[in-house]
Amino acid sequence: MRSLFLASLTVLFSGLASAAELNVAFFNVESDHSERRTIGSQITRYYRDFQIDLWAFAEVWDDDWRREFVDDISKAHDRATREGIEFRTVFGETGGDNRLLVVYNPAKLEVVASQELAGLDIRRSNPAPLAIHFRLRGGPEFMFLVARLDRYREEAREQAAEGLNRWVTQQTLPVVVGGTFGFGWSTKDNGASREAGFDKLIGGDVLTWVRPSRVVATECGPARNVDDFIFVGGPARDWPIKTRVLSDAPNYCPDSDLTSSHRPLLARITYEDANAVLPVVAASPSTLPAGLPSADKQLDPATREEILRRIALIEAELAALKELLGVE
């Protein structure tokens, strides 16, 4: 039997930044091929399971869809926290009935500025990428960009990828990018036959794809393509960040007239929260964190992931203390 334990930690300094998490999700809801309330129920379930602070949606039909999502997310948040917060939005104006929407928790995030990168939109039916300058309350500022590239034309995707690459090189803040890019990255050959647009987007080491812990097709269909990605650029490339594909079970596909053919993505970003004080963590060598089973029992995947998440937070806190002391 193996024992899992947390060593007692005594924090000697007050007012130090504590590691915190920002949970970010991207979901192409395909509103022209899905049903609003069905998607809303999915979003509610995802919030319940992952407490997502920042959402990016592609292919949003109209303001009725926007209100549905805000209402569902806000109610799910209130059930979990009793804080009574209504999530806020930035809704793109281009793309017709295929607009981009960002929904965020105002208790955690503040919008400094936003804009649509209209210069990259080479077809009216495509939404211009939506760029938002966020400030994390107690944490860093960063640029958040959402995109849905041309669905049908490889040349258009390649041209947009080059433009986005140039835009990222002009940023001084950390950059997080999420979207449907459609580069034909197939799980059949581990991306070997991908379009040139993928490499032009990340070219010059400008962006890094944060590969999910398990790479599966993000869109239903025989091609088994990863069409949806999360990338990071600038200082964000040094952030502790993990991604996963939600609803990755095979029975998610095929989609129906009620659901999207795209699977959502989740990113968990660890950052230093200056508004919090490092906690004192104490546990006896023979015990696990509260609520977890004893170490001699087989851990289910969800419990294992929660343990790994807690370990990552503790490691981030230790790294911050070592940096303060100037030790490696």
N, C-alpha and C positions, 0 to 999 in steps of 0.2 A: 504494500500500500504506500502510495506516495502522498506526502503531505504538502499542501499548498499553503503558504503563509505570507503575511506582510510583516516585515520587520517594523518595530516601533520607530517612528520618526519624530524627533523633537525639532520644531522650527524655532530658531533662535532670533530671527529678525521679524518684526512686524511691518506691515505695509508692503510686503513683496507681492509681485504679481503672481497669481495662481493660474494654473493651466485651466482653460475652459474650452468648450466645444461649440462650433457652429455647424449645424447640420443643414446641408443644402441639397435640394432635389431638382432634377430636370425631368419633365414629362411632356412628350409630344402627344396631345390628347386627341388629335385628328377629329376635330369637332364636326367636320362634314361627313364623317363615317362612324360617329359614336353618339351616345345619348348622355346629355348633360348630367342628369341625376345619378346615372350609373357611375360616371367618372367621379362625381362628387363623393359617392360612397367609397370608392377606391381611395381617394385622397384622404378621407376621414380615417380610414384604416391605416394608411401609411403614417399619418400624424400620430395616431395612437401608439404605433409600434416604434417610431423613430424620433418623435418630437422635433419636427423639421421647422427651422426658423426662417429659411429663405427658399422660396419656390420659384422655378422658372418654367413657364408653359409655352409650348409652341402650338400653332394652328388653333387658336382660340377664335370662336365664331364672332361673338359680339359682347355687349355689356351685360346681357343676361348670364352668359357663361362666367364673366368676371365676378358678378355679384354672387353667383352660386358658389364659386370657389372661395371667395372671401368669407362668406357665411359659414360654409362647412369647416374651413380651417379655424376660424375664430371660435366656433362652438367647440370643436375638438380640443383646442388649446385651453378654453375655459373649463372644460370638464376635467382636464389634467391638472390645471394649476389654480383654478378659481380666481384668476387675476382680472377677468372681465375685459381683456384687451381685444380690440378689433384690428385685425391685420390690415395693412395698407398696401396699395398697388401702384405700379407704374405700368401703364398700358400703351403699347405701341400703336401708332396711328396708321401705319402702312401695312400692305398685304391683303387688303380687302377683308375676306372672311377667314384669313389665315394669319391672324395677328399674334404678336408676342406679348406675354404677360408675365410680370414679376410680382409676387406677393411676399411681403416680409413682415416680421415682427418688430413693431416700432419701439418696443421696450429693449430690444437688443441691437437694432440697426437704425441708422439715420441716413437718409438720402441727402447727399451734398449737391449732386447735379446729375442730370440724365440727358441723353440725346440718342436719336436714331442716326446711324451712319448711312445716310441716304446715298452718299456717293458710291457705295458698294452695291446698291440695288439696281440691277440691270434689267429687271423685268417687273412690271407693276404688280403682278400677282404674287411676287415674293416680298415678304416683310424685310424691311431694312434691319440689320442687326441692331439690337438695343443695348446700349452701354450705360451703366449706372455707376456713379462714384458713391460708394458706401463708406460710412464710418461706423465701426463696431464700438458700441458704448463700452469704454474701458479697454478697448483693443485697437488694432491697427485700422487704417483706411485701406481700401482696395477698390479696384475696378472689377465690375462684374458684367460680363458680356454674354448675351444670349443670341443665338443665330439659328435660322432654318434656311439652309441653302436650297438652290433650285432643285426641284424634285426630278426633273426629266433630262436636263442638259449638262453633260459632263463639262463642257467648255465654260458654262456659266459658273459651275461650282469651283472650277480651277481659278477663274478670274477673281471670284469672291475670296477664295483662300489666299491668294496673293495680296489682295487688299487688306484682309484681316491681319496678315503677317506684318504688313507695313504699319498698321495701326498699333499693334502690340509693341513694336520696336520704339514707338514714340511715347510710350507710357513710362512714368517713373515709379508709379505705385505697383504693388502686387496685382496680378491679373488672374482672374478665374473665368474660364470660358466654358459654357455648356451649350449644347445644341444638337440638332439633327443635321448632319453634314452629308450623308449619303455617298461616301467615298468608295463604296463597294468593298469594304474590308470584311472579307469572308472568314468565318470560323473554320471553313473547310480546309483552307490552306494557310491559316494563321496570318492572313493579310498579305500574302505574297502577291496576289493579283490586284491589289488596291489601286485606285486611281492616283494619278500624279498629284491631284489636289491635296491629298493627305500630307505628302511630303512638302508641298509648297506652303501649307499652313504652318507647319512646325519648323520650316527651313531656317538654317542659321542658328539652330538651337534656341529659337525664340520661344517656342512653346513645348511643353512636355505633356504627353498623354498620361493621365493617371489611370493606369490599367486597373480594372476591377479585380477583386480578389479571385473571382471566377469569371472568365470571359465567356459569355454566351451571346447569341444573336440578340440584338435589341429590337429587331423588327421581325414579326412573323413572316414566314415565307420560305420557299425551297432554297433560296440563295443563302440562307442562314448568315445574314450580314449584320455586322456591328455598324449601325448607321448613326447612333447617338454616342457622343463622347463628352468627357470633361477633361479640359486641358488647364494647365497653370503656366504662368509666365512671370518673368521678373523675380522679385524677392519671394513670391508665392511658391516658387520651385523648391525653396528650402523649408517650407512649412510641413509639419507632420500632417499628412492628408491621406485618407484611405477612401476608396470608392467601391461600390458594389452595384450589381444590377438587381433591382427589386423584382419580385414575381418571376424569378428565374426558373421556376419549375416548368417542365415540358408542357403541362396541361394549360398553361397560359395561352398557348396557341392551339388552333387557329382563333383569330379574333372573330367577333360577331358584329352585328349592326349596332350593338350597344357599347362595345368596348373599342379601345384603340389597339392598333396592331403593334404599337411601340411599347416596350417595357421602360419603366422609369429608371433613372439613375440616382443614387444617393452618394454624397460626399460628406465625410466627417473631417472637419478641419480643426486642429488643435492650435490654440493661440494663448498668449499671456493676457489675462484680464487684470488690468491695473486697479480696478475697483474692488477686487476681492483680495482677501488675505490668505496666504497659504494655510491650509488646514493642518492640524496635527493628526496624523494617522497612527492609530495604535491598534495592534491586534496580537493576541497571543500566538506563539509559533504553531499551535495545533488547530487554529481556527481559520475559517474562510470568512470573507466579507459577509455581512448580514444578508440573509435572504438566499444564499447559495447553498447547494447541497454539500454534504461532507465529501472529502477528497477521495474516499474509497468507492464512490459511486460513479457510474459512467455519466459523463457530462453530455447533455444534449447540445446541438450546435448553437442555439441561442444563448445558453449559459456560457459556453466556451467563448463566444464573441464578446459577451459582457465582461468576462474576466480579462480578455485581451484588451478591451477598451480601457478598463481601469488601470491595467499595467501601463498602457501608453500614456495616460494622464500622469501617473506617478513618475514615469521616466522623464516626461517633459518638465515636471516640477524639479526633479533632481538636476536636470541639465541647467535650469535657470539658477539654482543655488551654486552649482559649480562655476557657471559663468561669473556670478557675483564674486566668488572667491578667487577667480582667475586660475582655476585648476582644470585639468582635463580628465 
